[in-house]
């Protein structure tokens, strides 16, 4: 079977391109697990020109339009959009590969315009759902604090290179839902992972058949296991992105509340640095309640360094206001860490409250601080939750099962008989 992916990352091709970054590791893992089961090709946008290439039996098609340097500036100044040239590029790759199945990873990306433009079966995997993310965008930080009118954050660099949350909301989160909704409206086949994405897709993609398929995590998370180590102070870990609705302000508020009652806590946050705009926005929003101590911003970490930091911690917290199936929570669960997650999007499909961890309301630093103290004062219960979480995650993220399920989905879609809704 020939399968063509359209992806927002190079997947396993990054080993050749050396593009850097830490995003999309699960797609690289799936790429490696699937490459000897099907004839796989991967198409993806790439910032600079690169010829198509083959690596480990997989064909890679970097998409880079002519005058790529000018296109990068244009995108950052005026927002990305898909024109006829983009669609022509996609169709040309399809014509070269002649796949049996086209698999689009992500409903929010531009590749969805392929739906209805080819006779080949197209299946779309939901990662996040931009339509809902837009609705929740300002859940933690009011829009006035994310505005470009905050002169403290204005500079030619931040304006040109898309570092403003005002820009992100206007040119991404107000535009991509329209692209997403058009793609989903006519999509026949959807792959998802949670009750949340299943329910939302029943509304946005009412003509589609829904399949469940979980994600393969990065190798080091399977190979390590958390152990209780009785730190002198409470060490908490979160892995989040530099996005407004990821709950960074709730982390900062919770550190403040813990300090107020005399708790010696250190909260380490991977994915954020001191100089990031998100940190500056949250500082401005919280004013005197922004923690003067106890908050350690680690920045982006490669997977082995990230695992090491997580294993050092006592508790993992996923603080987002909206998510689908956050890999950060899945990674903490498979390590066996005591976990706290907000009830955001699909998180309740991943972790059972009071069985595999604690589930709390998003945006509530008092409840979050109380949940941290609950686990800290009950280490046996915390370890029990972590053990249960690891068992659940090891089953859910079993690579052999995931590949087998995905191949079954491909074969069902490729069947000439129509699949009933």
N, C-alpha and C positions, 0 to 999 in steps of 0.2 A: 504494500500500500504506500502511495506517495502522499505525504502530508506537507502542506505549506503553512508555516506560522507567519503572522504579522504581529510584531512585538514592539514594545516601547524600549526594549534593551537588546543588545546583541546576543543575549543568553551565553552559550558556550563560546561564541565567537570572540568574546572579550579577551580570551586567552591569547588570541592573535593580535587584536586591535590595541590592547593595553590602554583602554579608554579611561581606566581608573574609576573611582566611585564605589559605592557599596550597595547600590540598589539592584533589585531584580535577581538576587542570588538564587531564589527558589526556581526561577526559570532555567538557570544554568544547570541546576540539579536535575530538573525534569528532562532537559535536553540530553544530558549524559545518560540518563536511565532509559530514554526512549530511542536513542539513535541506532541501536542494533535491532530494534523491533519493527521499524518502518524506515522508508527512505525519506528523511526529514530535510526540509529547507526552511530557512529563517530569513525573513525580510524585516528591516528595521531602519529607522532614521538614524543618520550618523552626521556629526557636525562637520566633518571634513571629507574630502573625496577619498574613496577607497574602492578598489576593484572587487567584484565578487570573488569569493574564495571558498575552499573546502577545508574542513578541519575535523578530524576524528569521524569521517564519514558523513558529516553534515555540510550542506551547501548554505553559504551565507550571502545575502544580498544587501549590502549597505545602500541606503537610499540617500543620495546627496545630489541636489539639483545643481544646475549650472549657476555660476556666480554665487557659490555657497557662502562666502564671507559677507556679501551684500545681503543675502537672505537671512543670515543670523541677526544682522543689525535691523533689518526690516521687521523681523518677528518680534524683537525686543522693543522696538519703538511702537509698532502698530498692532501687535498681536498676531498669533499664528492663524492661518486660515487655509482651507483646502480649495485649490482651484482645479481646473480641468487637467493641468499638467500633472498634478499629484495622482489623480485617478488613472491617467494614462500610464504613469510609472507602475502603479500597482498591477494594472491589467497586463502590462508587458511582462512583468515578473511571473504572473500567473500563466501567461502563454508560454514562457520559457520552461517553467517547471512542469506544467500539465499535471497538477495534483489531482488526487481523488477526493481529498478533503482540504478545505481552507479553514484554519483555526486562528481567529483573531483574539489576542489577549488584551482585554480591557475595553469596556464599552465607551469610555470617555475619550479614546484616542480617535484620530481621523480615519483609521482603516475601515471603520464601519460603513463608509460610503460604497464599499464593494458589494454590500448586500443589495441584491436585485440587479447587479450589473454583470453577473456571470451565471452560467448554468450549473457550475460546480457547487456542491453542498458547502454551505458556510456555517460554522458553529462559532459562537462568541462566548468567551469566558469573562464573567464579571469579576473585576478586581475590586474597585470601589464603584459607587454610583454617583456621578457628579451632580445629577439632579437633586439628590437628597443632601449631598455635601454643601451645595450652594445654599440650601434652605437652612443649614446649621452653621454656616460660615462664621457668623458673629456671636456664636453661643457663649464664648468665654470672654471675648474682648469686644467692647462696643466699637462701632464703626468709626467714631470720632478719634479714637486712639490709633486706629490703623490708617488714618487718612494721610495722604501725601502733604497736607497742609501743616503737619507737624514739622516745622523748619529744622528741628534738631536732626532729622533723618535725611534732609534733602542734599543731594550732591549729584553732579553729572553722572557718576558711576552708578548710583542706585537708581537713577531715573532711566538711563539707557539700558542697563542690564537687568531690568525686571526684578528689583529688590523691594519694590513697594507693595504692601498688601492692598492698597487702593488699586494699583495696576492689576495685581493678580485677580482680585475680585471682578474688576470691570472687564478685563480682556481674556480671562480664562473661565472663571466660575459663572459669569453671566452668559458666556458664549458657548462653552462646551456642552451644557445641558441640551441645547438645541440640536447640536450634532448628534449627541447621544440618543436623544428621543427619536430623531429621524431613523437612526440605525436600528434601534430596538423595535420600533413600531412594525417593521417588516421582517424582523429576524425570525427564522423558523426554529433555531436550535440554540439553547442557552446552557452554559455550564456554570454552576455556582457551588457554594459551600455551606451556606448558613440559612436558617429560617428567614432571616431578614432579606437576603438577596433573592430568595425564592419568592417571598411575598411581594416585594417591590417589582420584580420582573413580571409577575402576573398582571400588573397594572401597566407597566411601560412596554412590555412585549407580550401582549395578550394572544398573539398568534403562535407563540413559540411552545416547544416542548422543552421541559427543564430536566437537566441531568445533574446529579451530584458527583463531584470529583474533588478530592482534597489536594493539598499541595505538599510537595517534597521540600523539606527544610535543608539547610546547609549542613554538610557532613559533620563539622565539629560539634554540633548540638546533639547528634545521636551518640557521640563518642564520649561525652562527659556527663557527670551526675553531681548534683548539688548535695552538700552535706552540711548539717548544722555545725556551726563553729563558735558560738557564744562570743560574738564581738563585744568589745568594751562599750561601744555605742551602737545604736541601731543604724545599720547601713542599708539604704534603700536604693534600688536601681530602677530606672525607666529608660526605654529606648524610644525616642520620638523623632519626628521630622520637624523641619522649620516651617510649620504651617499653623495658621491661626487657631484652628479648631482642635489641635492635638492635646490641649489641656495643660500647657506649660504653666499658665497662670495659676491653675489649681495646685500644681506641685509647689509653686512658690508660696501660695497662701497656706498650704498645709505645713510647710516647713516653719512658717511664722507661728502657726497655732501650736505646733509641737514645742517650739522654743519658749512660747509664753508660759507653758506649764512645766518648764524646766527639763524637758526631754533632750538628751544628748543624741542628736540624730545627724547623719550625713546622707544627703540625697544626691546620688550621682545620676546625671542625665547624659546619655549618649545621643549624639545627633545635633547638639546645640553647643555653640561657643559663646564666650563673653561678647564678642564683637558682632554677633548675628543680630539682624534687625528685630527678630522676635524677642530676644532678650531685652533690647532697648525699649520696644513697645510695652512689654510687660512691666519693666521698671517704671515707665512713665505712668502706666495705669495704676499700679499698686502703691506708688510713692513710698511712704514710710513703712509699709508692711512688706515691701520687697526684702527678702532675707539678707541680712548683712553677713551671715555665716551659715554654715550647714548645707550650702548648695554648691555642688561641684559640677561644672560643665565640661564634659569630656570631648565634645566634638565628634566627628565621624570616626569610627573605629573599624578596622578590618576584623573579620569574623573571629579569628583566634584571640585577638585582644579583647573583643567584646565578650566572648565566652569567659575569659579569665576574670574580667570585671564583674560579670554576673555571678560567677561562682563565689566571689568574695563577699557578696551582699547577703543580707538576711531575708529580704523581702523584695519581690518584684511588684511594681504598680503600673498598670496601663490606664492613663488618666483621660483618654480622648473623649470628646463630645460626640463624635460620630466615627464609625469604622465599619468595615465589613468583617473580615477575618484577620485581625492584625497579626502579622508574622511575629512581631515582638512578643506578644502574649504566648503564641504557640511555642516559640523558642524557650521561653521561661518555663513553660509547662513541661516540655520534653526534658529539660534539665532537672526537673523535680523541685523547682523553687516554690516556696509559699507565695501565692499570687493574690493580688487584689486587682480587680478590673471594674471599670465603670460599665454601667448597663447602656452600652452604646452600639446601635446597629446590630451586628451579628455576634457580639461578644458572648451573649448568653447561650449561643449554640456551641461555644468552645469550652466553657467552664461552668460547672454546676455549683451554685452557691451552697456553701457550708458542707460540700462534699469534696470539691477539688480546689477550693479557695473561697474568697469572699467577693461578692458582687455588690457594688454600691451605686448610688445615683451620681451621674456626671455633674461636674461643677460644684461639688459640695465638699469644701476642704475640712469641715468639722467631722463629717462622717468618714472621710478618708483618713484623717488623723486618728479617729477612734478605731477604725479597722486595723490600722498599723499597730496601735497599742494592744488590740485584741490578739493579734498574732504574736506580738513580742512577749506578752505576759503568759501565753499558752504555747510554748515551743513544741510540746508533743503534738498538739492539735495542728500547729503550723506544718510540722514535718509530715503528719498524716495527710493533710491536704496536698502537700507537695508530692508525696508518693502516689496518691490517687491521680493527680494531674499528669504525672509522668506516664502512668499506665495508659491513661486515656489518650495522651498525645502520641505515644509509641504505636498504638493501634491506628489512630487517625492518620498519622504521617508515615505509615509503612510504605516504603518506596515500591515494593513489588505489587502491593494491592492497588496503589494509586495508578501505576502504569497499566496493570491489568484492567482496571476500571475504565481508564481513558481509552485503551484499545477497543474495549467493548463498546464504548460510546461511538468511537469512529466507525466501527463496523455496523452499528445500528443505523447511524446517519447515512452511511454509504449504501445501505440496503435499498433496493429499488422500491420496496413497499413503503407506503406512507406510515409514519409513526403517529399513533393517535394521541391527541392531547390529553 
